Amino acid sequence: MEQRDGDAPMLPCLRPDLVSLATYHPQAREAGADWLDGNEFPLDWPPSLKEKLAWMYRQDMENNRYPDGSHGELKYELCNYVGEGLTTGSLTADWLALGNGSDELIRSLLMATCLGQNAGILIAEPTFSMYQILARTLGIPVWAAGRDEQFAINTTQATELMNQEPIRVVFVVHPNSPTGNGLTPAERDWLKRLPPKVLVVIDEAYFEFSQDTLLPDLLAHPNWVILRTFSKGFRLANLRIGYAIAHPEVITALEKVRLPYNLSGFSLLAAQFALTQRRQLLSGIPEILTERERLGMELTKIPALQVWPSQGNFLYIRTTAVPLPQLHQSLRELGSLVRHTGGGLRLTIGSAAENSRLLQRLRQTCGG
Ligand SMILES: *Cc1c(COP(=O)(O)O)cnc(C)c1O
């Protein structure tokens, strides 16, 4: 849960609008509980790969030296991996930017587009909270459109907002978090029709699970950006590595606003190594998808619950049988930590044992 800091009087040198902003505190996680609230991969790296990484760190890395601020070697490896999604041509390093998590890239995008321009962003709720949080910290206004019962964006409403307000960036997630739905053909058409004065950010944080990318369309749309991360499928949330794929002009702007040494040498090394070992690292994904289908199927048998199809490593549920804060708290007390957001609960797919415990606890609290 996010917490709100007290409205303590602030020094006059500080920005007054920060008083009304909450500090982002991820919810506390008790040791021993099942952590199904962060959409992380449930397993750490295999010990043999961790040891190899540690060995490379000992051999090649000097703690006293600054890391490679150009990210050259990692970008080179990434070109191969990302380029696999293209049927024609290849990708070059000038189409890539690296961030300290994709969170940093979201902030860089905001700085490169809206900051000081009397311009703002459009989101469709419920969606990833970070766009809104980071925009607010920069004093950038946020407009929100709604979604239908299957969580497709209300593009009529979105278009109206775009016509009325100074919107310069649209953020969409494919598949959306917390709801799990991928972009529909109608949503894709709508994105393609947005004019070049609007930057379209397509967050593909869950690409390794969905295997569905808008990358082929990006080449024809210089106002599009795709965001990816090593935090989910590659099991590297701890090391904070995200990347953006976009037209070189957008990439140049991102590179201008970033900090020179935004990624540690260890993170660069780990991401590079992860790419070379991707067959082994990503080999755990089919089991997550199988577990997602199993859990989803079992959840549909609980009459009090509504559950939606998902293309990510998580499922979204709603219920009217029990107030959500109460359900969230009950699950927590029973040992399953999930995320309460957007009028529902987002359940990360964990190990088979964690999923079975969650299912049993949901049956216990919701009946069925
Ligand atoms: C998890 C997630 C990210 C990843 O953020 P990092 O900063 O790279 O860890 C980005 N976008 C969405 C929608 C996510 O769910």
Ligand as a Chemical Component Dictionary entry (heavy atoms), coordinates in Angstrom:
data_LIG
# 
_chem_comp.id                   LIG 
_chem_comp.type                 NON-POLYMER 
_chem_comp.pdbx_formal_charge   0 
_chem_comp.three_letter_code    LIG 
# 
loop_
_chem_comp_atom.comp_id 
_chem_comp_atom.atom_id 
_chem_comp_atom.alt_atom_id 
_chem_comp_atom.type_symbol 
_chem_comp_atom.charge 
_chem_comp_atom.model_Cartn_x 
_chem_comp_atom.model_Cartn_y 
_chem_comp_atom.model_Cartn_z 
_chem_comp_atom.pdbx_ordinal 
LIG C1 C1 C 0 7.025  -4.103 -13.390 1  
LIG C2 C2 C 0 6.720  -3.058 -14.378 2  
LIG C3 C3 C 0 7.722  -2.254 -14.878 3  
LIG C4 C4 C 0 9.140  -2.505 -14.502 4  
LIG O1 O1 O 0 9.718  -1.475 -13.836 5  
LIG P1 P1 P 0 11.266 -1.561 -13.502 6  
LIG O2 O2 O 0 11.528 -0.178 -13.029 7  
LIG O3 O3 O 0 11.992 -1.888 -14.775 8  
LIG O4 O4 O 0 11.461 -2.618 -12.464 9  
LIG C5 C5 C 0 7.399  -1.298 -15.823 10 
LIG N1 N1 N 0 6.136  -1.147 -16.250 11 
LIG C6 C6 C 0 5.149  -1.928 -15.798 12 
LIG C7 C7 C 0 3.781  -1.768 -16.329 13 
LIG C8 C8 C 0 5.410  -2.893 -14.838 14 
LIG O5 O5 O 0 4.419  -3.659 -14.384 15 
# 
loop_
_chem_comp_bond.comp_id 
_chem_comp_bond.atom_id_1 
_chem_comp_bond.atom_id_2 
_chem_comp_bond.value_order 
_chem_comp_bond.pdbx_ordinal 
LIG C1 C2 SING 1  
LIG C2 C3 SING 2  
LIG C2 C8 DOUB 3  
LIG C3 C4 SING 4  
LIG C3 C5 DOUB 5  
LIG C4 O1 SING 6  
LIG O1 P1 SING 7  
LIG P1 O2 DOUB 8  
LIG P1 O3 SING 9  
LIG P1 O4 SING 10 
LIG C5 N1 SING 11 
LIG N1 C6 DOUB 12 
LIG C6 C7 SING 13 
LIG C6 C8 SING 14 
LIG C8 O5 SING 15 
# 
